[in-house]
Every structure is written in structure tokens, then in C-alpha cells.
Amino acid sequence: MSLFIGYGSEYLDWQLGASHPTNPERALIATQLLESMLGKDSITYLSPATTVSDRDLLLEVHSAEYVSEVLDAGVSNEWAGKSVLLGKTALSMFSGTVRLVEAMDLGNAVIAFNPQGAKHHAMYDYSSGFCVFNDMAWAAKHFAFQGKRVMYIDWDAHHGDGVEELLLDTDIVTCSIHQGGIFPGTGNESMPELGAYNWALKSGAGAGEFMSAMLDIKKLASVIKPDVVLLATGADAHVSDPLSSLEFEVDDYVNAARVVSEIANTYAGGRVLIGGAGGYQPHTFTPRVWADVVSEIYSLSVS
Ligand SMILES: [Zn+2]
């Protein structure tokens, strides 16, 4: 079965200035790496072109006022002034995940990757941390509505606060491995009674701490037995990433990907929806980490 990727050139319209860390070329390069690793024939691309109903889907995780502010007025915390194009581009990133979820619903896709997905800081009525629309919270709710048990795993260097908050009143379990004490400052403790688990690592934490948290997650998965796994594979905990002082290496991410694959293959029929989340080495390690993680999960898939 193909690896499904949500990608289109509209992602490159996310231009926030030469010095802004979220250079969208990282997404393009990740797809090129995956093509060279797996072969073009193994990949099915889905266009993130927005459909009329995608705007309504936003209302499942955001307020109508906020959606209108971004899409109609072109206003967001993430950029200065007004830009309807940036709002539209943020929506295309959300739509990229929606198209992949539709393909998973149909049984066409088992492993699906949106390099511009997992906008995990986006909140109900405001943008935060380079994230405008919370695609993963939407996807998790969508699968849960179908009666599926959902497990969300996030190893971006920053706490997945938006996803956690948007899913607190659901049965969906969220797991976030991140550096404590940096943006957004939350996620220092777990709230098991609310299904929110956090591993706030100290500056300098590396392979050992990462794998230890993943083994905790594996244990948790044996209780939850998820029908689908959602993964935010942020690459900003990489040792040379400028936005954190965690020290993960590419191989550590691959080892963690194996744990995700094991969870997905054991309980979820291999089903994993992956979003890129953060990563601020756009021409080097960010696309490398994303491609290696996705390729590993795809290659180990039982489907
Ligand atoms: Zn991050």
C-alpha cells in the first residue's frame, strides 16, 4: 500500500520573511527525500486544495469568530497586518490533513503524512507558536466520533498544548515529550484522569530520556489499545536545532519511530497519521528527521 502524503505547492505560500524560522521549503525537501528513499511509485500525493466544507470542519475545533478573523480579515497572531493569502495557506495545511483522513476513512491510506500538519499549538480562538489551525485535534475528534480509540503522540520539543487543551474533555489520550521550561511553558505534569500525559525533559536530554518516555508510551498503549495513532514528529528537539536545547540525534528519532510502528501494528492495523510539527533546520536535519521517521514507519507497516 502506498504512503499517502498531503502536499501541494500552495504550502510554499507560507512566507513570513527571510529570517522567520518556519521556512516551508522543509516540507518540499522532506517529500523529495521520501521519493528518493522509497521510490516515487510507493507514494500517493493528495492535494491540500481546500474544499468548501473544510471551513465548516474548522468549527469542530475553533470558534466561528476566530475562523472568520483569519480567513476573511486575514488577521492572526502569527503575522503582522492583514494577509488573506497567509490565512488561506494555513487552511491548506489543515486541508492537507483532512484529505489524508478521508483516505484513511476509505481504507485507501494506512500511513499518511502531512509535512505541514500537526499545528499543535493552535488554540480554540487564537493562533500560537506558528500554528493557526489545529489539524491533529480535528483528526483525533473525527476518528473518536467514529468510535475509534485514538492515541496522540507528540515529540516536538515544545509541549503540544493546543492539542492537549482541545481534547481534554474527550476520551482521547494525548502524550507529549518536550523540553520543560521553554515555550509554551505548560505540560510540566501529567493529568492521567484527563487522559493527558507529559514528559517535560531537562535541557540536554537525549537518547536515553527519549526512549524511556517512548517505553512509557508503549506501556500506556497496551492499556488503551488504540485503533489509530496520531504522531506529531517535530524535529526541533534535534541536537543542533536552534529552538530547543534537547539533544536528540536522527537515529534516536528512528528508534522512537520503531516504537510507534510497534504500537500501530499491534493494535491499530498499522494506522498512523503523521504531521511534521516544528523543526527549524529547513534545509538539513528537519526534513531528514521527518523523512527518516515516516520511511521507518512505512517500511515496518504490516499492511
Ligand atoms: Zn516545536
Boltz pocket constraint, residues with backbone or C-beta under 6 A from the ligand:
constraints:
  - pocket:
      binder: B
      contacts: [[A, 156], [A, 157], [A, 158], [A, 234], [A, 236], [A, 277], [A, 278], [A, 279]]
      max_distance: 6.0
